Amino acid sequence: MKVSQFFAFLFAVEVLLAIDCLDSVGTEPQVDDVVFKAELDGSEQRYVRVLPVNFDADQPHDVLIALHGHGSDRWQFVRDARDECRCARDVAAKYSLIYISPDYRAKTSWMGPKAETDLVQIIAELKKRYRVSRVFLCGGSMGGTGALTFAALHPGLIAGVASMNGTANLIEYTQFQDAIRDSFGGAKSEVLDEYKKRSAEYWPERFTMPVAITTGGQDTLVPPQSVERLAAVLKLLGRPVLLIRRDTTGHVTDYADGTAVLEYVIKHGQK
């Protein structure tokens, strides 16, 4: 091979590589493990941020925040294969949402005061950095509980909330009491007002945004009665609410139902 031919060959290879790189740009979401300093206590906290394919920071975007369950952390709704997590990721991708999965004081926060303050801070920081239109909140189990709690405490921040297999009444709830006591700053006998404050069922008037709920009739880990009562009251108040109850299932939401509740709140979400 002559020298001129050799350099021509190298040039062709470089062109092909450049084209390949251009083709790959924007074909995958950008996943970042974000560290931030909590304003509440100065501690190091984290959340996972997933930017959609072909993300353009100059354009407005909605945000979906997904809250993990008891014993998990920020990676559950980013990596886990269970249906509740997969459907949240897929809905975020379908609608080009900024997808956020926070630790919110993992692994057993139950949306106590520290977790609540962290989430307020995360939302504020997202609005400073991006052109955020609407913020949607979802979660499963403890995360489904926390989503309802946060929406009741901060209705002005949330455009729609989807709760999968959560509870709306932390006074009557009897599971995971050690973790909830630590998160809330005391047992029910000591700080009952804190348990009531974080029980969505007591504050239906605050749910000005669309609410979507899934329950399992055989769920003994997080019994469905309180969220079903909340849904009934919201219907009486004329609020946009979707309840999907599966009589024969336990503490689980399948992919189709999870997708349905998420798309319901996005479709009906406040502007």
C-alpha positions in Angstrom: 0.0 0.0 0.0 1.3 3.4 -1.0 1.7 6.2 1.6 -1.0 8.2 0.0 -3.4 5.2 0.1 -2.5 4.5 3.7 -3.5 8.0 4.8 -6.6 7.9 2.7 -7.5 4.7 4.5 -6.9 6.2 7.9 -9.0 9.2 6.9 -11.9 6.9 5.9 -11.7 5.1 9.2 -11.8 8.3 11.2 -14.8 9.5 9.2 -16.6 6.2 9.9 -15.8 6.4 13.6 -17.1 10.0 13.7 -20.3 9.0 12.1 -20.7 6.2 14.5 -20.2 8.5 17.4 -22.7 10.9 16.1 -25.3 8.2 15.6 -24.8 7.1 19.2 -25.3 10.6 20.6 -28.7 10.9 22.3 -29.7 7.2 21.9 -29.5 6.4 25.6 -30.7 8.4 28.6 -28.1 10.1 30.8 -27.9 8.6 34.3 -26.2 10.5 37.0 -25.8 9.8 40.7 -26.2 13.3 42.2 -24.7 14.3 45.6 -26.0 17.3 47.4 -25.6 18.9 50.8 -28.9 18.9 52.8 -29.9 22.3 53.9 -31.5 20.9 57.0 -28.5 19.4 58.6 -25.5 19.6 56.3 -25.4 15.9 55.6 -24.5 14.4 52.3 -27.5 13.1 50.5 -28.1 11.6 47.0 -30.6 11.1 44.2 -30.4 9.5 40.8 -31.2 11.8 37.8 -32.1 10.3 34.5 -32.3 12.8 31.6 -34.3 11.6 28.6 -32.9 10.7 25.2 -32.0 13.8 23.2 -32.5 16.0 26.2 -32.5 19.8 25.5 -32.1 21.9 28.6 -33.4 24.9 26.7 -36.8 23.3 26.4 -39.5 22.9 29.1 -39.7 19.4 30.7 -42.0 17.7 33.2 -40.4 15.8 36.1 -41.3 12.4 37.5 -40.0 11.6 41.0 -40.1 8.0 42.1 -39.9 7.0 45.8 -38.5 3.6 46.7 -39.9 1.1 49.1 -38.8 0.1 52.7 -35.3 -1.3 52.8 -34.3 0.0 49.3 -32.6 3.1 48.1 -32.4 5.5 45.2 -31.4 2.7 42.8 -34.6 0.6 43.2 -36.7 2.6 40.7 -33.7 3.0 38.3 -32.5 -0.6 38.2 -35.1 -3.0 39.7 -36.9 -5.3 37.4 -40.2 -5.4 39.4 -43.2 -4.0 37.5 -43.7 -0.9 39.6 -40.2 0.2 38.8 -40.1 -0.8 35.1 -43.4 1.0 34.3 -42.1 4.2 36.0 -38.9 4.2 33.9 -40.8 3.4 30.7 -43.4 6.1 31.3 -40.7 8.6 32.0 -39.0 7.7 28.7 -42.2 7.7 26.7 -43.1 11.2 27.8 -39.4 12.5 27.8 -39.7 13.3 31.5 -36.7 14.2 33.8 -36.7 11.1 36.0 -35.6 11.5 39.6 -35.1 8.7 42.2 -34.1 10.1 45.6 -32.7 8.3 48.7 -35.0 10.5 50.8 -33.1 9.3 53.9 -33.0 5.7 52.8 -33.6 3.0 53.6 -36.5 3.4 56.0 -37.6 7.0 55.8 -41.4 6.8 55.6 -41.3 10.5 54.5 -40.4 11.8 57.9 -39.4 15.5 58.4 -35.8 15.1 57.1 -36.9 13.2 54.0 -39.6 15.8 53.3 -37.2 18.7 53.6 -34.7 16.9 51.3 -37.4 16.4 48.6 -38.4 20.1 48.8 -34.8 21.0 48.3 -34.4 18.6 45.3 -37.4 20.1 43.6 -36.2 23.6 44.1 -32.8 22.7 42.7 -34.3 21.1 39.7 -36.4 24.2 39.0 -33.3 26.3 39.2 -31.3 24.2 36.8 -34.0 23.2 34.2 -37.1 24.6 32.7 -39.5 22.5 34.8 -43.1 22.6 33.8 -44.8 20.1 36.1 -43.6 17.8 38.9 -45.3 14.3 39.3 -44.7 12.1 42.2 -45.0 8.3 42.5 -43.9 5.4 44.6 -44.5 1.9 45.7 -45.3 0.6 49.3 -43.4 3.0 51.6 -42.8 5.1 48.5 -46.5 5.1 47.7 -47.2 6.2 51.3 -44.5 8.9 51.1 -45.9 10.2 47.8 -49.3 10.8 49.3 -47.8 12.3 52.5 -45.6 14.7 50.5 -48.5 15.7 48.2 -50.7 16.5 51.2 -47.9 18.5 52.8 -46.9 20.4 49.6 -49.8 20.4 47.2 -48.4 23.5 45.4 -45.3 21.6 44.3 -47.0 18.5 42.9 -49.0 18.4 39.7 -50.2 14.7 40.2 -49.5 11.8 42.5 -49.6 8.0 41.9 -49.4 5.7 44.9 -48.9 2.0 44.4 -49.8 -0.2 47.4 -49.3 2.6 50.0 -51.1 3.6 53.1 -52.9 6.9 53.9 -53.2 6.4 57.6 -50.0 6.1 59.7 -51.9 6.2 62.9 -53.7 3.0 62.3 -50.8 1.4 60.4 -49.0 -1.2 62.5 -46.0 -2.5 60.4 -42.4 -1.2 60.5 -43.0 0.8 63.7 -39.4 1.0 64.8 -38.4 2.6 61.5 -41.4 5.0 61.5 -40.7 5.9 65.1 -37.1 6.8 64.3 -38.1 8.8 61.2 -40.9 10.7 62.8 -39.0 11.4 66.1 -41.0 9.2 68.4 -43.7 6.6 68.8 -47.4 7.3 68.3 -47.8 7.7 72.1 -45.2 10.4 72.0 -45.7 12.4 68.8 -49.2 11.5 67.6 -49.6 14.8 65.8 -46.6 13.9 63.6 -48.3 10.7 62.6 -51.5 12.5 61.8 -49.7 15.3 59.9 -48.2 12.6 57.6 -51.4 10.6 57.1 -52.9 11.7 53.8 -56.4 10.5 54.7 -56.8 13.3 57.2 -56.2 16.0 54.6 -58.3 15.2 51.5 -59.0 18.9 50.9 -55.3 19.4 50.1 -55.4 17.0 47.1 -56.0 19.6 44.5 -54.0 17.6 42.0 -55.0 14.3 40.2 -54.5 11.2 42.4 -54.2 7.6 41.2 -54.0 4.6 43.5 -53.5 0.9 43.1 -54.4 -1.6 45.9 -54.4 -5.3 46.4 -57.4 -6.8 48.2 -55.2 -9.5 49.8 -52.4 -7.0 50.9 -51.6 -7.6 54.5 -48.2 -5.8 54.5 -49.8 -2.5 53.7 -53.6 -2.9 54.0 -55.5 -1.0 51.3 -58.4 0.3 53.3 -57.1 3.8 54.1 -56.1 4.7 50.6 -59.4 3.4 49.3 -61.3 5.6 51.8 -59.2 8.5 50.7 -60.1 7.8 47.1 -63.8 7.7 48.0 -63.7 11.0 49.7 -61.8 12.6 46.8 -64.5 11.4 44.5 -67.1 13.0 46.7 -65.2 16.2 46.5 -65.2 16.0 42.7 -61.4 15.6 42.5 -59.8 13.7 39.6 -59.0 10.3 41.1 -58.4 6.8 39.7 -58.5 3.8 42.0 -57.4 0.4 40.6 -58.2 -2.4 43.1 -57.4 -6.0 42.4 -59.3 -8.2 44.8 -57.1 -11.3 44.4 -53.6 -9.7 44.6 -51.4 -8.9 47.5 -48.7 -6.3 48.0 -47.9 -5.8 44.3 -48.9 -3.7 41.3 -48.5 -5.2 37.8 -47.0 -3.3 34.8 -50.3 -2.5 33.2 -51.9 -1.0 36.3 -48.7 0.9 37.2 -48.6 2.4 33.7 -52.3 3.2 33.9 -52.0 5.2 37.2 -48.9 7.1 36.0 -50.4 8.0 32.7 -53.6 9.1 34.4 -51.9 11.7 36.5 -49.8 12.9 33.6 -52.8 13.3 31.4 -54.8 15.1 34.0 -51.9 16.9 35.7 -52.2 20.5 36.7 -50.4 23.0 34.5 
